[in-house]
Amino acid sequence: MKTIRYRYNAYLLSAKHKVEDVKEDIKSAYKTNDFGWAFGAGYITRLGIGINARYNLGLGNINDASSATVHNSVFQAGLLFLLGGR
């Protein structure tokens, strides 16, 4: 089992909202940069097959349209296969 912790910096490329057939570009409502911490763990077998899980916690307020505070929060899970072995 291996645990990981790291900082991240992210850049917003696009933000769109769709209700039924109406699409709206809402990129101007959000800040273009975000930063935060990521925490996770993973396990790789001797065969080079593994699993991992990670939680990304945004520390910056990404809301640029009102006084409300909005943060990113992401949970990720994955399966992996190492090419070339360990």
C-alpha positions in Angstrom: 0.0 0.0 0.0 1.3 3.4 -1.0 -0.2 6.7 0.2 0.2 9.9 -1.8 -0.2 13.6 -0.8 0.5 16.4 -3.1 -0.5 20.0 -4.1 -2.2 20.8 -7.3 -2.8 23.9 -9.4 -5.6 23.7 -12.1 -6.6 25.9 -15.0 -10.2 26.2 -16.2 -10.5 25.5 -19.9 -14.3 25.6 -20.3 -17.6 25.6 -18.3 -20.9 24.9 -19.9 -24.4 24.4 -18.6 -27.1 22.5 -20.4 -30.8 22.3 -19.6 -32.8 20.3 -22.1 -31.7 21.7 -25.5 -30.4 25.1 -24.2 -26.6 25.3 -23.8 -25.0 28.2 -22.0 -21.3 29.2 -21.6 -20.8 29.9 -17.9 -17.0 30.2 -17.8 -17.2 33.9 -16.7 -18.9 32.8 -13.5 -15.7 31.0 -12.3 -12.1 31.9 -11.6 -9.7 30.4 -14.1 -7.2 29.1 -11.5 -7.7 26.7 -8.6 -5.3 25.1 -6.1 -5.6 22.5 -3.4 -4.5 19.2 -1.9 -4.9 15.7 -3.1 -4.8 12.6 -0.8 -4.9 9.0 -1.9 -3.7 5.4 -1.6 -3.0 2.7 -4.1 -1.9 -0.9 -4.2 0.0 -2.8 -7.0 0.2 -6.6 -7.1 3.4 -8.5 -8.1 1.8 -8.9 -11.5 1.7 -5.1 -12.0 -2.1 -4.8 -11.6 -3.4 -2.3 -9.1 -6.1 -0.1 -7.8 -6.0 3.4 -6.4 -8.3 6.0 -4.8 -7.8 9.7 -4.4 -9.6 12.7 -3.0 -8.9 16.2 -4.3 -9.8 19.1 -2.1 -9.9 22.6 -3.6 -8.7 25.3 -1.3 -9.5 28.3 -3.4 -12.9 29.9 -3.8 -13.6 29.4 -7.6 -16.8 31.5 -7.6 -16.3 34.7 -9.5 -20.0 35.8 -9.9 -21.3 36.3 -6.4 -20.2 36.4 -2.7 -21.0 32.6 -2.2 -18.0 30.4 -1.6 -17.5 27.5 -4.0 -14.7 24.9 -3.8 -13.8 21.9 -6.0 -14.2 18.5 -4.4 -13.4 15.3 -6.4 -13.2 11.6 -5.5 -11.4 9.4 -8.0 -11.0 5.6 -8.2 -9.0 3.7 -10.7 -7.6 0.4 -12.0 -4.1 0.2 -13.4 -1.7 -2.0 -15.2 2.0 -1.4 -15.3 3.6 -1.9 -18.7 7.0 -3.5 -18.5 6.4 -4.9 -15.0 7.6 -3.5 -11.7 
